[in-house]
């Protein structure tokens, strides 16, 4: 199984408030991961799309969102008759996270967030959500929902 094509990332939202609004305490959330595997492509049933959505927030003590970044990544994957493995999907998540990090560091350079780091994904923390996504995809395949 391999990613046959990696589509350009889609920046859904990228909002960064002005520095004075950061006065006081604020919390930077870890990355939030949204995962999905499409049904097989009707024009080429050996392929489906693996999706990774990444979100990052900075929240002020007064609950105001000071930064919100949301980027979607899509990978065209040749699955043929194989079942995706959590390790394979984790590699795609790692690739998307690296891309998100690079975008964050580029956009946040010379801002009040430039010293904040994006953590690399941890397999043990994502194994269950990845497996759940794969199981939902397998169920669709079994019931011919593709």
Secondary structure, DSSP 8 states (H G I E B T S, - for coil): -EEEEE---EEEEEEE--GGGG-S-EEE---EEEEEE---BTTBTTEEEEEEEEEEEEEETTS-EEEEEEEEEEEEEE-TT----HHHHHHHHHHHHHHHHHHHHHHHTTSTTTT-------HHHHHHHHHHHHHHHHHHHHTT--
